[in-house]
Every structure is written in C-alpha cells, then in structure tokens.
Amino acid sequence: MVSRSYSNLLDLATGAADQAPAPAALGALRRRLPRVVTTAGLIDDSPLSPSTPSPSPRPRTIVVANHLPIRAHRPASPSEPWTFSWDEDSLLRHLQHSSSSPAMEFIYIGCLRDDIPLADQDAVAQALLESYNCVPAFLPPDIAERYYHGFCKQHLWPLFHYMLPLSPDLGGRFDRALWQSYVSANKIFADKVLEVINPDDDFVWVHDYHLMVLPTFLRKRFNRIKLGFFLHSPFPSSEIYKTLPVREELLRALLNSDLIGFHTFDYARHFLSCCGRMLGLSYESKRGHICLEYYGRTVSIKILPVGVNMGQLKTVLALPETEAKVAELMATYSGKGRVVMLGVDDMDIFKGISLKLLAMEELLRQHPEWRGKLVLVQVANPARGRGKDVDEVKGETYAMVRRINEAYGAPGYEPVVLIDEPLQFYERVAYYVVAEVCLVTAVRDGMNLIPYEYIVSRQGNEALDRIKPEEKKSMLVVSEFIGCSPSLSGAVRVNPWNIEAVADAMESALVLPEKEKRMRHDKHYRYVDTHDVGYWATSFLQDLERTCKDHAQRRCWGIGFGLRFRVVSLDLSFRKLAMEHIVMAYRRAKTRAILLDYDGTLMPQAINKSPSANSVETLTSLCRDKSNKVFLCSGFEKGTLHDWFPCENLGLAAEHGYFLRSSRDAEWEISIPPADCSWKQIAEPVMCLYRETTDGSIIENRETVLVWNYEDADPDFGSCQAKELVDHLESVLANEPVSVKSTGHSVEVKPQGVSKGLVARRLLASMQERGMCTDFVLCIGDDRSDEEMFQMITSSTCGESLAATAEVFACTVGRKPSKAKYYLDDTAEVVRLMQGLASVSNELARAASPPEDDDE
C-alpha cells in the first residue's frame, strides 16, 4: 500500500503499487507528520524559526522489518473482521518492554504473514494502527513472491551464508527481474515510513537483509534522517560478496545509514573489507567506536549480539503447562535412566542437522556404553524458505534417523527422537530444562539464540527445582560458525564439518565434572542475564543518538542517481570553492601567491605521472602574469620536476620542500641545514623486507626521501603492512634526525623539519622582503602533507606577510576532513579552475597592453 502523496518522491524503483491508505487511518498516521505540509507530495523539513514554540515530543523509534510482530487470525466468515495478537516469538515485539527508556514510543512497519484481501486492507490497517501501533505494508502478490522467495531467499540468503550460485540448483543464477522486485518492495516500505515519520525527532531502525536498499530511499527524501540498520544474518567475506552483481548498490545503500549493526566482529570486519576493496573507503576507531567517513558523513559500526527476553523466559518457566511438561519429560527420559541431548533447528541446509546426526552415530559407534542411555532429541522447525534443497534436507534427515535407530536402537529405546512439528514455546522450554547438553552444529548462522534460551531455562526456578532437584548446570556444544559462539566462552566450540571432533566434544560435554559444568553455567548465565534484548536495543539506540547528534550542525545535500544516491555532509564553514568567487578575488588582487601540489591535485593518481601539455601551458600562462608567484610543491625529485616543467618563472619545491628553486634559471637551494642521509642504510633494508613480503609494493629512493609505495598491493594487506612498517621504522630510526609518516598508499621517511608548510612560509616571507604586499593566496593540495600548507597560510604567523585585505583560499581535493576551508571534487575541477585563472590573466594582460595603431 503506497501513499499517493509520496508516489512521485522516489524514482529509484518502478512497478510499485499505488494504493491509497485507509481514510480513517490517515488522521492517526498524520499525528506526527513533519511540521509544515506545503503542497501535495512536498514536505518542508527546514528547521523551525526561533519564534515558533514547540513542546518537546515524546521520543519515538520507527522499527521497520520484513514482518510485523503480529499474528493475524483469519475470520470465520467474510462478514467478520480480522483479529490480531502480538507474536511473542518475534524479537521486535520485546523492544518496547525491554528498553531502559520506558518513555520511548515504538511504531512498527512491516508485512503481515497472511495475505489480506484487497477489500479488507483499509480496515486491517486502521485496526493495527489504533490497537498495536503497527503500520502494515501490503505488497502486491507478484512483487511479494519475487521479493521474498525470489531475491531474498534465492540470492541474498544463500550468498550471505557462503553458498555461491555455481549451478542453477545452488541458489539460482542472478535474475535482474528479482532484483527489481526487491527494490520495488523496499520502495513500498519507504512510502510507509514517509507516511508516519517526523524527520526532526524520530529515529528509524531498519532490520535485516530484506530491506538493505531502504536507507537510500529514506536518505534521499530526508537528508538528515536519524537512521540505523541492523543485519541479523552473517555478512560474507569480500571474496564471496563481490560475486554479487549488485554489490556496490547494496554497500552504498547501507552506507546511507548512520549506524550499522552486526552480531560479531567477523561480520563487521567483512563489511569493512568490502567497503575498502570495492569503494576505497577506510575506517578508523574513534574512542572505541569504529567509524567510516562517507562523503563527509560519519557512519558508525556497532558490534553487539542480540539477547533474549529474560522476562518472557522467566514467565514461561513459571507456567503450570511448563511444569507439567517438564514432569512428563522427566518421567519419559530421566525416569528410565536416559540422558537427553537436545538440538533445536530449522529444517534448512545451513543448520547442520545431518552433521549432528552423523556425529551422534559416530559417538554411539565409538562409545558403546552410551547405547541405551543417551537420547538425542532433535526439534526440527519448519524451514522459512522452500524449494528443492529443503526437500532434500528433509529426506536426508528422515533417512539418517531411521538408519541410526535401526542400528543402535532397542525395544523401548530410540537413540534419536525427531520432532518435526512446531512446538509451543513452553514445550520447547520444557525440553531445555531436561536436556543435559544442548547441541548446535549450524554450518553458518547469523546469531542463533537457542543456546541463550537453553542457559536461562536450565537456571529454572523454585517450582522446577522441586520437580528436578539438582544444582544449576548446563553444557553447550556449539559450532564456531554461529554468531553467539564468541560470547559463550564456556561452551565447547566445534567445527561441525569434523564429525569425529564433534562426537568427541559431545562425549566430553557429557562426562565433564559436575563442578566444571556449574562454573560454566554460572558464567554463561551472568552474561545472558545482563545482555538481554533490552540491553541490546538500548545500546543500539543510544549509539544511534550519539552518531546523529551533530546532524543539525552540518550542511547536507544529495548527489548521484538511483541507488548510487548519497548525501554530502560538510561542516558549516567548509564549502565548495566557487569559480565566480575566486575569479572576482583574483581580478581584484595586485600581488598573488599560488601554491599547488602536483600528484593527486594537478594530476590524477595514475601510472604515468608526467604532466599533460595542457597542464604545462596553463602553468606557463599563470607564470607569465607578473602579479603572480606560482610555486609547485611535490614529493618528486628535483631532476624530474625540472624536466617536466620548462616554465621560466615557475617556482619548484622538490622532495616535499627540501629543495627549493624560485625560477628555472635560479639555483636549487635547501630549506634546512644539509641533511645526513646515512639513515638510509638503516631504513632501506627494512623497507626491502616489506617489499619482498608485500606483492605489488615498490621502493622509491630519492635524494633525501625513502618511500615504500603499496598503491598496487592488496589494499587490506598493504594497509596492515604499512602500520607495521611505520612501527618498525620508528623503532630503528629513533635516534636519527628523520620523520616517518604514513600517507594514502605509502610510507615516507624524510629529514626532520622538511614540510610543505615551510615552503609556504618562505615564499610569502620572500615576497614581503621584495616589497610585494600579497593580497591573494591560493593553496590547493590533496593529502596529509598538504595540510601543513593549509595550516600555515591561515595562521596568524603567516598573516604578518600578507596585506590587511588579503583573501586566502586553502582548498583540498575531495570532500574530507581538512584544515582547508574549501574543497574541489577532483583533479579535473582543479585543472578547470587553473585554466579559468589563466584565462583571466591573459584577458588582463590584453587589456593592459596599448592598442596597436591602425595602418593608414
């Protein structure tokens, strides 16, 4: 159901349904709309004027997920209304009861699990909104099928669980039509958010891989939206993820969030690696928080596994039905001297049920003493997907259970009990209570809360203690490939593919001393009790609020088309260098100083570093203007710069400013006392070691500078090696008069005191000594070494060398944190700017020259 008011706002998808929301529900939906509705389809989200009083609204979070935490009950007859109840098994249901901020209001947006007839959708939407604070998204049947069972379950879900579509039977080849349906479904969800959001106050929390492009739709409409995303599935390694044809679209969509959450560091590390390898983004840790800079916006990464609802589990444990079921199971198993080992899994290919059964078979084969005594109860929940692979898992499971029971069973004893029908939650809890060991052998799983539920259930309560009198203890055998494994340090971790090792782990869990079992249980219970779903939700929302707190202090605007849309966010004082502005200042100035970096500024990063003929001609034109003093600052050697730039009046600073020359016919000078380069004998062997161990890296040995360049190496490995090399060089060169610095793709060692900032200061001072009162300064650079120039020309120290009315332009290339106050997007814009200034100089020169006399 798409709101007509918003049907034209987002153009990223096609084919989405356009249905009006329930008229009766619109009044409630609009209670929290943005403050000013101007015209149909357009909302003014500009800040309120100070004169407009506004009471502080109750904090609200809009939770968006594929399914609402609601169970729909179909009416007995068409004339009766639909009825609803909360889905107590849904994680999202427990957010509002578990949050440490009881004042927080939650609104849920998602689909219902039942197909609602079109005629009933308005009434259902109104009932859900008024009674449950839920806004249903009704997807057209064709889109719903291709979106969920198509793209989500055939492409994303297998790939995120490390299954490549090597053949049509393994997940299916990429289908562009399924992708389009996925995008269209996400657009419908976005429209539902737009119906209820107040962008100035509300938080939006999007859940899981079904809605990975939703952040782009929302960010496009509201540039400053406070948006979090949590991925509940694994995130695969870059080698797996990069096989996805729409890999960049999904990454960029996720980066339109303010906070992205993962269950484990491994999943976050894989995501960050993909951002680095495919988008060239690097991350850093700021006071314990991992952050990415994406077009000036800070995208934070949250690593925290979700927990269980302790209140719900304790309530279920106290139910009379639970006590009765526990007593029944005790009589069935413990009363006959049986030891229960429990597995609870969905019937799908990634849960490793067959591997678990093979391990059970191996255990019974190796340890005959457990025959007739050990029982594996395997609860097999229905698979969430469907298809050939699900049928194969079912067939294989049934066959293996029959084989094991026939080989090791006896009258009145079945070593494997398969429960292949859904259990009530209290029944599942009862099985947890009687199980001595819980076994999870999933080959890949995002989180898996079964071990947490088992630990809480084994803690029990007073009533259960009377039925099952024993000390609190529990044992876990868990796969190392599930999200909860890192948090369960007392569990026996296994590689589920190693059948013999799993069997040994099962046996060791059974025979472990009771005291050791109690200690492990106590440790696990303390963690699960303090890290429940409320702790998880509160922590995530607090981090989301922290990440978004400076939104109002930033200037934001959108760029890019379709799913490549992103928002540029800059400090209020950091703006793009406008051609009109600088040309006017350039025309007014009488004496100008222009300082330019070369590589990455005038010339893009490329294999061929030599300048083009147009660049040389532009610099020559600028140097011809007697009002200009142009200086080119570079890390290249002086001989290279001399050959590349035959401009007569161009000043050059080679090797980051160690060598200086004011014009082509002048002698090279040095900016500091002569450097002793004997340190190279120490540094070069160290760099050679890293060159040999880092494929694609090279060493550049200049007269006073040594550079280890890893631009062509693997980005992750090169960055790791660079950090290690910096530490190594700083250690061995501690007593040498040199500085070690890491730049974008290199590590440099150069004499102390050499900097481009020193070049800027000397240039302006020399111009002052010659009686030139500089009233225009332009400095452009692209990397960390250029920040020293920016700092110098904007400092009070440099102000003494300038005219009182001097206009100073410090400009960096690319939108990124910088000491410069201006930026240009890329080298092409720098070149266009230089050509424009050169044209102004030529124009001024023609205007100043006397007119030629016409021939009589």
N, C-alpha and C positions, 0 to 999 in steps of 0.2 A: 504494500500500500504506500504509494508515493504522494506526498503533499503536492497539490497543484501549484501552490505558491512558490515552491522551490524547484519545480520541474526543469527550469531553464538555468539554474545556477551552476550546475556542474556538468561539464561536457566531456567527462572522461570515459563515459560508458554509453552504449547505445542499446536500444531494445528494452529498457526498463519499463515496467508497467507504470501507468499514470492513473492512479485512482485517488479519489478524494477521501480524506479521513472522515470518520463518523462526525456528523454535525454536532451532536450532543456532546461529544468528547472534545471538540475544539476549544470550548471555553476553558476546560481544565487544562488542556495542552498549552494554552497561551498564558496561563497564570504567570509563568516565569520567562516569557519571551523577552528578548532584548528591549531596551527602554523605548526606542523610537522606531516605529514602523512608518516608513516614508511613503513608498508606493508598493504596489503588489509585487512581491518577489524580491524587494530590496530592503535590507535592514541596515540602519545606521549604527555601527558599533563603535563610533568615536566616543572618547571619554565624555562624561558629563561635565557641564560647566560648573564652576565652584558655587554658583548661586542656586543650583538645583539640589535641595536636600534629599537624601536617600537613606532610609534606615538600613542598618547592616543586615543583610539577608542571612537566613539560616544556611550554613554550608551544605552544599549538595554535590553528590557524585552521580554521574550518569554512567551506569555499567552496561556495556554493550557486549553481547556474546551471541554465538550462533543460536543457542536455545535459551528461552526464558526458564527461570527456576520454578516452573508452574506445571502442574498436571491438569490436563483438560479432560473432562468427563462428558462423553457424548450423551446427548439427551435420548430418552427412550422413544420419544416421538418428535416429529418435526415441529410441533407446536410448543414444545417445552424449550426453555433456554439452556444453554451450555452452563455447566458448573465447573468450578476450578478449585484447586487446593495447592498449597505450596509443595514443591518437590524437595523433601527433606534430604534426599541424597545429593542434591546439587550443591556444589561448592559455593556458588554465588548466593544461594539462599542464606548462608550464615554470615555474610559480610556485615549486615546491619546489626545483628545480635552480638557479634564478636568485636566490633570496632571499639577501641578505647575512647572514641569520641561519640557519645550517645546522641549528641545534637546533630550529627551528620545524617542527612536525608539521602536515601538511595532511590534512584529511578532505574528500572531495568528495561532494556530494549533487546529484543531477540525474537526468534521464531517459536511457535508452538510445535510440539512434536506431532500433533494431529492436523490433518487437513481440514480447514474450516471452510464450509461452503461460502461462496461469494455473498450470498444473501444474508449470512449471519455475521459477516466480518465487522460491520459497524457496531452491532450490539456487543460483540465479544470485545472489541477494542475499548468501548466505553466501560464495560464491566471490569475489565482488567485494570484500567487506569484508576477508576474510582476505588476499587477494593484492594488492589495489590500494588499500586504504583508501577504498573508494568505497561509498556507500550509495545504491542506486537507488530512485527514486520511480516506482512503477508507476501510471500514470493509467488509469482506465477508458477504453476506446476512445471512447465518446461524449464524455466530458469532454475528452480529449486533442484530439479533432478540433475541437471548438468553441473550446477554449482557444488552441491554437496557430494552426491555419489559419483559425480564426474571428476571435476578438477581437484576437490579436496581429498577424496578418498583414492582416486586413481593416480594422482600426480604428487601432491604435496605430502600426504601422509606416508606413502611408501618411501619417497625420497628423504624425508626428514628422519626416517627410521633406517636409512642407509641401504635402501634397495633401489638399484638402478634399473631403468626400463630396458634391459639388454635384449628383451624379446617382447612381443605383444602380450605374452602371458604374464610377464613380470611387471605389473603396474600399468602397462599400456604406454604407447608412444605419445609424445606431446600432441595435444589436439588444440588448435587455436580457437575452435568454437567453444570448447570447455572453458578456456581462459577468459573469453569474452563474457561468458555467463557468470564466471566468478567475479569479474569486475562489475558487471551489471548488478549482481546481488549485493555487492559491497556498496554500490551507489544507493540502493534502496535502503540499506541500513543507515547510510549517511543522511538521507532525507528524513528518516525518523528522528535522528539526533537533532537535526535542524528545527524540527517542529517544537522541541521542548527546551532547547538549550538557552541559557542566559550566558553568553560567552564571557562576560566580565567577571562572573562569580563562580560558575560551575566548573567542576573537574569532570573530565571524561576518561573512563578506564575501559580500554578495549581488550578483549581476551581471545587469544589463541589464533592459530594459523588460518582459520576460516575467514578472518577479517584483516588480512595483512595489508591490503591497499586502502582500507578505510581511513587511516590517518591522512593520506593525501587529499581525499575529498574534504575532510573536515578542516585541514590546514589551509586549503585553497579558499574556503569560504570565510574562515576567521583566522587571520594570520597569527594572532596572539592566543589562540585557544590553549587551555591547560590540559594537555593530552598525555596519557600514559598507556603503554601497551605491555601485556604480559604474555609470553609464549609458554604454554603448558606442555608442549612437546619438545623433544630434543631439537637442537639445531645442528645440522651435519657439518662435517669438516669442509673446508673450501674445495677440496678435490671432488667431493660428492656434489656440493651445492652448485658449483659452477657449471654442471651439466644441464641445469635448468635453463631453457631458452629465455625465460623472463626474469633472470636472476637480478639484473640491475633494477628493473622496475620494482621488484619486491623490496630490495635493500633500500632504495630511495624512499619508498613508501613508509617503511619502518622508521627511517631517519626523520620523517616528518612528525614523529612523536617527540615529546620532551623527555620521557623516561621509558626505557625498555627493560623489562624484567625477564630474568631467566632463573631456572631452578638451581643450576650448578655453574661453577666457573668454567667447566669444559664447554658448555653450550655458549656461554658468553664469549669465551676465547675464540670459538669457531666463527661466531658472528663478527667479531672484531677483525679476525683474519680475513674474512670475506670483504669487509669494508676496506681493508688495506690493500688487498690484492686486486679488487675489481673497481674500486672508486678512488684509490690512492689516499685514503684517509688514515691518519694516525691517531692514537689515543694516548691519554696520559691520566695519571692518578692525581687528583686534587684533594688533599686532606682525607684520603681514604675512599674517595668516590671516583670511579672510573668514568671518564668523560671523552666524548668526541666533539670536535669543532666541525660543524657542518654549515657552511655559508654564514658564519658569524653566530649561529645558534649553538648553544651548548646542549648536546644530547647526552644524558646521563645513563649509565648502565647499572641496573640493580641485580644483585645476585642473592637470592633468598628462596629456599624451598618452601612451598606451601605446607601448612599444617592441617590437622584435623580439628573438628569442632568438639572440644572436650566436654562442653555442656551437653551436647546431643548424645555423645557416647555414654556419659555417666547416667543420663536419663534412661537410655535404652537398657543399660546394665541393671537398672533398678526395676524394670518392668516385671510384673508377675509372669508374663509369657516367656521372658528370657530365663527366669529362674526355672520354670517348668521344663523348658527345652534343655537347659544345662543338666537338670536331673535325669531327663530321658537319655541324653547322650552319655552321661556318666554310667548309667545302667547298661547301655549298649556296648560301650567300649571298656571303660575302666573296670566295670563290674566283671568283665570277662578276662581281665588281665591284659588288655590291649593298650598299646601306646599309640596315640594319634599324632600324625604329622599332617599338616594342613597346607593346601595350595588353593588360592582363590585367584582366578584369572579369567579374562575374556577369551573367548574361543577364536583367537586370531593368530596369524603366523608369527607375530613378534613376541608373544607371551611365553614361548618356550615350553609349552605343556608336554610336547613329545620328548624333549630333552630331559625334563623332570621324570617322566615315566621310565626312560632309559636308565637314568641314574638310580631310580628305585629298583629296577630289575637287576642292575649291577650290584646294589647293596645286598639284596636278598641272595644273589649268587655268591658273593664273597663272604657273607656273614650268615651262615645257616641258623645261628642262634636267634636271629630276629624273625625267622619264619614262624608264622602262627601267633606272633606277638605284635609286630609293627603293622600299622594300617595307614596308608596314605589316602586321606580324603581330599579329592580334587573337586572343588566347586568350579564349574565351567559356565560363566555367564555368557549370554548371547553376544555374538560379535556385533560391533557397531556398524561395520561395513557389510558388504555382501559380495558374492562373486565366487569364481571357481576356487580361489585359494582358501576361502572359508570352508567350502565343502570338503576340500582335500584335508584340511586340518581336522575337521570332524571325523572323517573316515579313518584317518591315521590314528587319532586318539582312541576311538572305539576299538579298533583292531588291536592296538597295543595293550589296552586294559584287558581285553579278552585273553590275549596271549599270556600276560603276567599272571592273571588269576588262574588260568588253566595250569600254568607251570608250577606256581608256588602256593596256590590256594588249597584248602581242605574243607571238608564238611563243616559248615558254620563259620568259616573264615575266608574272607576275601582280602588279599593284601592291598588292593586298590578299590576304593569306592568312588565312583564317578557320579557327581550330581550335576546333571546337565539341564536343570531348570532353574529359573530365577528364585532366589531365596528372599524372604522378608529380611529386613536389616537385623531384627532381633535374633533371627535364626542364625545368620552369619556370625553375629557376636557370640552366640552360644558355642558355635564351633571354635571360635578363637579361644574361648575360656577353657575348653577341654584339651586343646592341642598343646603338646609339649614342645613342638617345633613348628615354625612357620617357614615355608619354603617358597622363594620367589626366584624363578630362573628365566626371566624375560631376557631375550637377546638384545632388546633395545626398548626403553620406555622412558617417557618424559619425567615422571615423578614416581608414581605408584605409592598410594597411601595405605595399602594393605598392611605393611609392617607396622606403621604407626597405630592403626586400629587394633592390631593384634597386641601390641605392647600395653595399650590402655585397657583392653579387655582382660588381659592377664593380671592387671593390678586389681581388678574386681572390686568388691565392696563387702560389707559385713554380711549381708544376706547370702551372697555367693560363697563366702568363706565357710558358712555353715554347711552348704551343700558339698563343697570341695575344699576341705580343710588341709591347707598346705601353705608353705611360705611363698611369697611372691617371687616368681621367677619366670623367665621366658628365654627362648633361644631362636635366633634368626639365622637362616642361610639365604643370603641374597646375592643376586647377580651384580657384578661390578659395573654393569651397563645400564643401571636404572638410576634415576635422579636422586632417590633417597639414600643410596648407598654411602655417599661421603658423610652424611650426618649420623650414620649408625656405626660408630667406631667399634662397638662391641659385637657386631654381627660377624658371622663367618662369611667372608666375601669369596665368591667363586666365579670362574669363567664357565658359563653354562654349556659351552661347547666341549669342555673337557669332562666327559661323562664320568671317568674314573675319579677325578678330583671332586666332582660334585657328590658322588657316592661316599667318598671318604669324609667329606665335610658333613654330610647327613649323619654318618655314624658317629663322628666326633661330637656333633651337637647333642646327640642322644646320651653319650657316656660322660660328658663333661661333669666335673664335680658340682654338687648342688650349690656350694658356696660361690663358685665362679659364675654359675647361672644367675644367682641372686644379684651379684655385683654388676653383671652386665645389664640385667633388667633394670636395676635401680638407676644406672647411668642413662639408659635409654629413656626411661620414664621421665626423669627430670628434664631432659631435652624436649620431649614431645609435649610435656605439660606446659612448659614455658614458651614454646614456639608453635602455638596453635594457629588456627586460621585467623583469629583476631590479631595476633602479633604480626602475622604476615601482611594482612590488609592494612593495619595501622602504619606499619613501617613503610609500605609502598606509598601510601597516600601522603605520609609526612615527607618522604623524599620527592614526591611529585610536587608538593607545595614548595619545597626548598628550591627545586630546579626552576620553577616558574615565577619565583618571587620578583625577578627583575624584568619581567615582560613589559611592564609599563614604562620602563626607562630605556627601551630600545626602539629604534626606528625599524619597521618591518615592511617589506613589500615582496610580492611573489614574482618569480621568473620561471620560465620553462613551460612547455605544453604537455598536455596529457599526464601520464603517470611519471613524467620527469619533472613535474612541478615541484618547486621547493621555495622556501621563504628565506630571503636575505635579511639578517638581523644585525644591526650595527648600533654602536654607541651613538648617542645623540650628537656628539661632536665629531664623529667620524663619517665623512661623506665622500661621494664620488667627485673627482676633480672635473669640474665643468669646463669645457673648451672656451665658452664665452667669457667666463670669469677670468681665467688665466690670460686670455688674449688681451682683455682690457687692461689688466695689470701690466702685461708685457709692453703694451703700447705706451703706457704712462711712464714706464721706468726709463731712467737715464743711464744707469750702470747695473748690469745684470751678471749674476753668478749662477751658472748651471752645472750641477754635479750629477753625473749619470753612472749607474752601474752598467755592466755590459751583459754578461751571461745571465739570462733569465729576465732581463729588463729590455735592452735594445734587441737582444737576440734570444729566441726561444731555446729551451733546452733541446739540443739535437746533437747528432753525431758530428756534423760539420759545424764547427764553431765560428768559422770565418764570417765576417760581415758581408751583407749584400752591397752591390754597387749603389743602390738607392739610399741605404743607411749612411754610407760614406759621403755621398753627395749632400744628404741632409745635414750631417755634422759640418761639412765644409761650408755650407751656406750660413749656418749659425755662427761659425767661427769668423766668417768674413765681416760680420756685423761688429764694428769697433766698440759698440756698447756692451758686447758680450764677452765673458770669460768662461769658456766651456772646459770642464775637466771630466775625463773618463776614468773611473776607478774600477780596477779589475784585479782578479787574483792571478791572471796570466802573466807570463814572463815579459820583461821589457822588450826583448827582441821580437817576440810575437806581436805585441801591440804596435811596435814601430813599423813592422811590415804590413799590418792590416790597415793602419790608419795614416795615410800620407797627407793629412790635413796640416797646413802650415801653422795655424795658431791654436791647435788643439792641445790642451794640457793632458798629460797621461800620468796615472798612478798605477804602477805595476806591483804585483805580489801584495795586494791589499794595502798599498801605501808605503811600502818600504822604499821603493824607488819612485822619484818624482821628476817630472820634466814639464816646464811651463809652455814650451812650444817645440816644434820639430827641430829647429836649429839650435836649441839650448842643450846644455849638457845634463845628463842624468845626475840627480842628487839623491842622497839618502835622508830619510826623515828622522832617523835616530842615530846615535853613535854606531860605528861599524860593528856588525854582529859577528860573533864567533860561531861558525856553523859546525863545529866539531861534534855537536849534539846529534848530528845526522848519523854518525857512526853507531850511536846507541839506538836511535829511533828506527832507522831503516831495516835492520834485521827483524825487529818486532813487527813492522808492517809487512815484511816479506812473509813472515809466518802466517799472518792473517790473509794475505793474498793467496797463498797456497791452499789454505783451508776453506776459502770462500770463492767458489766458482763464479766468474764474471767480474770480480773486483780487479782493480789495477792500482799501481802506484805512480804518482806524478811527482818527479823530483825536480823542483825548481831551484833557483839560486839560493833563496833563503827560506823556502817553504817546502815541506813534505806533505803530500796529500794522498790519503788512501780513499779511493773512489769506488763505491759499490752500487753505482747507478744501474748497472746491468746485471746485478746479482739478484737472487731471490729476495724480495723485499723484507719478509719476516726474518730470514736468516741473516741478511745483511744488517738489518737494524740491531739484531741481537749481538752480532759480532762487533758492530760499531761501539755499542755500550761497553763491551768487554775490552775492546782496543783502547778506548779512552781511559779506562781504569788502569790498564796495563802501562800505557804511555805516561800517564801522570805519576805512576809509581817509579818507573825507571828514569824519568826526567825531572824528578822532584828537585834536584839541585842544579838544574840547568836554567838559563835565562830565557825560557820559551813558554808559550801558552799552548794548550791543547784544546781544540774546540771541535764540536760536532755540528755539522750543517745538515742540510736536507738529505744528501746522499753521499756524504764524505766526512772524513775526519782529517783535520788540518793541524799541523804543528808549525808555528811561526814564532819569530823573535818577540819577546815581550815588548809592549809599548807600541807595536805597529797596529794601526787601526785606520779605517776609513774616516772616522771622526777626526783624527789628527790631520788628515788631508783637507777636510772641510775647514778646520780652524786655520791652517796655514794659508789656504787660498784666500780666505776673507781677510786675514791679517796682512798678507802681502798686497792685496788690493787697497787696503787702508793706508799702508805705508807709501804707496804710489799716489796718494791723494785722491783715490777713487772712492766715492761715497756710495756704497752699494745699496740700492733701494729695491732690488728684486732678487730673490733667491729661490731657485727651483732645484729640488733634490729628489731623484727617483731611484729606487732600488727594490729588490725582491726578497732578500734573505736576511738572516740574523746579522751578518757582518754590516749590512747597510743601516741597521737600527742605530749604530753608533753615529752615523752621519745625521740621521733624523734628530737624535737627541742633542747633538752638538749645535745644529743650526737653529734649534728652537730654545736653546738655553740662554740664560742671562749673560753667560761668559761671551757668547758669540754676539750678543746684542750690541756690545761696545764697538764692534767693527762695522755696524750697519747704520744706515740713515735712520732718523727717528721715525720716518714714514715708511720704512721698508716693509714690503709684503713678502712673507716667507711661505713657501709651499713645500711641505715634506710629504711625499707621495709614495706609497708602497704598491707593488703589483699583486693584485688579488685581494679578496676580502678576507682578512685575517687579523688577529690581534697585533697591534703595531704601535710604535711611538709616533708614527706619522698620523696626520690629521686627515689626509686624503688618500684615495686609492683609485687605481685604474684596473680594469678587469684582467687584461693580459698584455703581452708584448705588442700585439697588433695595435692596441689603443695607444700605447706609449709611442710607437712609431708614427701613428697618425698625429698625435699631439706635437711631436718634434717637427714633422713636416708642416703642420699648421704654423708653428712659431717661425720656422724658416721662411715660409711664405710672407709672414708679416714683416720679417727683417728685409726681405727683398723688396717688398712694397714700400717700406720706409726709406730704403736706400734710393729707390727710383724717385720718390717724392722729394728727397733732399738734393738730388743732383740737378744742376742747372739745365734748363731746356736747351736743345740744340737749335741753332739758327737755321731757319728755312732758306734754301737756295733761292736767290732772286731769279 
